[in-house]
Amino acid sequence: MERAIKRLLGIFLIILFFAPGINILANLASEQENGIPEGFVYVDEWIPDVILEVRYYSDDNFVGNRVDGYLAPKVILAVEAAEALAKVADEIRAQGLVLKLFDGYRPQQAVNHFIRWAEDVKDQKMKDKYYPEVDKKDVFKLGYIAKRSGHSRGSTIDLTLVDIVTCEELDMGSSFDFFGEISHHGTDKISEEQFKNREILRAVMEKHGFEPYSEEWWHYTLLNEPYPYTYYDFPVQ
């Protein structure tokens, strides 16, 4: 018994030591009947009044076409992230606001699509709207495109706030997925009102366990994400 315990402890320490370098495409053998693996859920089933505007299912995104892996205008998250986001929704509803989601779980095949787009520097179709001041050849260096995305782990969400009465998005100073300094937290390029709107979102997200990404006001990741080293590739369907 003692030898077995020591062996298990040794295996655990090996996993703990090497875990930060692990990048895994998950085994989809456990897919449920709805086409997504166990442990993942559709967010609109947890937050009935959420607004979905899945840009990567449309051609209104920086690529300019529907992105690989988006077979339906759905937002999927790991259960733990959905639970935390539902608490966010409950709190902001009392302030006369609802959540609008642009993206959640993102399959690796979508990230690969972004990589191919970034490498084709001649494709400038969406430059005026999404990256007017950024040279496309620099999108990797500037961190706008990466070969792995936290979204593929299932606990990262892109979102904004909408006024229940007017049905308008709060003015955040820049649009979703805009490549530029104005999208950064801490930028001096936005008004006081725009800053306050960002802080409303930031405060409630942090309160319920999400961490902001410094360069994108809309991007948050659950701190205690359940699959921190697993990069999934099942489609959004």
N, C-alpha and C positions, 0 to 999 in steps of 0.2 A: 504493500500500500504506500509506504513512504517513498519507494523508488518511483512508483507511478505518479505521485504528486510532484516529485522533483522533475520528472520528465515533462509533465504538463506545464510546470512553471517555466522550464527552459524553452518550450515551444512558444509560450506566451511572450517571453522576453525577446525571442527572435522576431516574432511578428511585430511587436511594439517597436523594435529597432528599425526594421526595414519598411514599416508601413508608409511613412511619408513619401517614399519613392514609388509606391505601387500605383499603377494605372490599369484598371481592369474594365474590359467590356463585359457587362453582366450576362450571365446565363439566363436566357429567356424561357427555359423549360417550365418555369413556374407561372407563366402567363395565365391570367384569369380569363374567363369567358369574354370579358369586355375588351380584351386585347392589351391590357397593361399588367405588369407583374404585381404580385402580392406585395403590399406595403405602399402602393401608390393609389391615389384617388383623383377624381375629377373635382376641381375646386368649386365649381358651381353647384355641386351636390352638397357641399358643406356650408356655402355662403349663398343662399338663394338670390339675394339682390345684387350680387356682383355683376359688373359689366365686363364683358370680354371683348377685347379688340386685338385679336391675334394677328399682328402685323406680318408675321412670317408665313401665314397661310395666304396672304394677299400679295399683291405686287407693290404695296405701299410700305417699302422698307429700303434700307440702303443698298440692297442687292438689286431691287427693281423687279423681282420675280418671286413666285412662291418658292419657299425654301425646301430643300429635300427633307423628308421625314415628317412634314406637316400635312397630314391627310385629312384633318378636320380642324375647325376653329375652336379647339379645346385648350384648356390650361390644366395641366397635371402637376401634382406635387406629391412628395412623400407624405405619408399620413401625419407625421409629427409637424411638418411645415404647414400643412393645411389646418391642423388644430390651432397652431399659434396664429395663423392668419385669420381664422374665424374669430379669435379673441380681439384682434385688431379691428375687424369689421364691426363687431359689437360695440366697441368703444367709440369709433368715429361716427357710427350711426346716431349716437346720442348728440353729436355735434352737427347733425344735419348733413352728413357726408356719406358717400358710399365709395367702395373701391372700384377702380378700373384696372384690369390686368392686361398687360401687353404680351407677357411671356412668362412661363414657369419652367418646368422640365423641358430640356432641349436635347434631342437625340444627337449623338456624335456625328451622324451623317449630315446633320444641319451645319455643325461646326466645320466639317470637311467642305461643305458647299461655300461657307464664308471664306475658307482658306483659298479655294480655287478662284473665288471672286477677287480677293485681295491680290493674288498673283497676276491677274489679268489687268494690268495698269491702264490698258487702252479703254476698258469699260468705265466710262464716266457718266453713265446715264442718270444716276441719282445724286450727282455731286452737288448741284445747286441747293437741294433740299436738305441733305444729310451731312455733307462734309465740305462746304464751300471754301473754308480756309485751311483745309488739310490736304497735303499732297498724298495721293493714294499710296504711293510707294512707301510711305512712312507709317501706315496704319498698324503694322506689326510692332515697330519700334516704339510707337506711342501708346501701345497697349489696347488699342481698340479691337484688334483681332488677335486671337491666340489659338494654338493648336488643341488646347483643352479648355473647356468652359465649366465653371462651377455649376452652371445650369444643368449640365448633364448628370450631376449627382442628385438632382431632384429636390433641392431645398433652397433654391435661389429663385427670386421673383422679381419681375419688372412691373412697376405699377405706379398709379397716381391716384388723386382724389377728385371726386365729382360732387358738386353741390346738388343735393336732392331736389331742391326747388327749381333751380334754373336748368338742371341737367347739363351744366357746363363744367369742364375740367377747371380746377383751380390753376391760376397762372403760376407756373413754376419757372418762368424765365427762358426756358428752351423746351423744345419738343423731345419726345422719347427718341432715343438713339441718335441724337445730334452729336456729331464728333466735334468737340471744341471745348475750350476752357469755360465757357458759359455754363456748361453742364456739370462742372465740378462743384462739390461741396466746398464752401469757403470762397467761391469766386466773388470778385468785386464788380462783376458786370451785370448784376441784377438789382432790381429795386428792393426797397424795404418790404413791400407787400409780397413780392415773389420770394424773398428770403423767409418771411414768416410762414408762407404756405409750405415751403420745403421743410421748415422746422416742425410744422404740425405733423407731417408725414413721418419725419425722422423720429420725433419723440415717441409716437405711438408704436412705431416698428421696433425701436430699441427697447421700449418697455416690455414688449412681448417676445423678446429674445432674438431679434434680427439685428444683424450688423450691416451698416451702410458701406457702399463702395465709394471711395473718395472722389472718383472721377465721373460718376454717374448718379445723379440725384434719385433716379427711379429704381436703382438696383440694390437689393437687400438679400442677405443670406442668413439662414437660421444658424445661430452660433453652435448649437448642439445638433448639427445635422446627423442623421442616422447612417448615411453612406458616404463618409468623407473621402474615401479613396476609390470609389467605384464610379465609373463613367458609363452610363447606360446608352443603348442605341435602339431601343424599341421605338417605333413611330408614334407620333401624336395622332391618335385616331379615336 
